[in-house]
Amino acid sequence: MDKKTDLTLHSYGENGVAFKVTVEGESDMPFWKHDLKLDAVIALLNTVDVKDFFEDNKYEEFDKYMNEIQELLNAHREF
């Protein structure tokens, strides 16, 4: 692994909602840091408790997110 690095991602979603994620870690891709991004995605997904969506009657919202994630994964597999 390369030395520890910081990565800050900015995104502007639906309805003008903006968020920023800062990740610190080691990357084997010092310029692009794509491996660090994917490590962050996995870590964030592991913090989601699916039962909370169901307890709050938000299962449709959960399905929407899962479908969007699946579409992104499928699109990236085409390469």
C-alpha positions, 0 to 999 in steps of 0.5 A: 500500500501507498502512504496514507492519503486524504480524499474529499468527494463532493456530490450534488444530488436530487433537489439540490442536496449537497454532501461531502465525504472525506476519507482517509486511508491507504491507496495503491492508486495514488493519483486516482484513489479509486480503491480508497473510494470503493473501500469507503463505499463498502464501509458506508454500506456496512453501516446501513441497518436494513431493518430500520427502513422496514421499521420506519415503513421506508421499504420503498425508499430502501428498494429505490436505493438498492436499485440505483446501486445495482444499476451502477454496479451493472453499468461498471461491469460492462467495461 
